[in-house]
Amino acid sequence: MTEIRMGNSVLTVSGFFKQGATDTAADKMMKVLEAEAATQKTAI
């Protein structure tokens, strides 16, 4: 579990990986950021 402070917010992140997984933590975070960016574009 990791806590990251951004301005007045504290983000708590936890996760797990399957033993046979091929994605890295960076790969998974990129997918999260891409999904967030897609949501932001459609909300404008």
N, C-alpha and C positions, 0 to 999 in steps of 0.2 A: 504494500500500500504506500502511495506517495501523496504528499500534500504540496500543492503549488499555490502560492499567493499571487493573485493578479488584481492589483488595485485594492478595493475593499472586499474582494471575494477570495475565498479559499476553496480550491478545487481538490477533492479527494479522489484519487484514481487507484483502482485495484483491478487485477485481472489474473488470468491464468492461461496456460497454453497446454494443448494436448501434447503428449509425448512425441507423436509422429508429425507434428505441425512443421510446415516448411516456411511459413511467414515469420519474419522477425518482428520485434516490438515496433521498430521503425515502420515496417510495412503496414502493420495494423493501425498505427497512429496516422499514417498518411491517408488510409481509407476513411478514418474518422474525420480528418480535416477536409477531405474532398467532399464528403457527405454534408458537412457543415457549410462549406462554401456553396454547394448546390442549393441548399436551403436558403441561404442568404440572398442569392441571386433571384430566386423565385419570389421572395418576400418583398422585394423592392417594387 
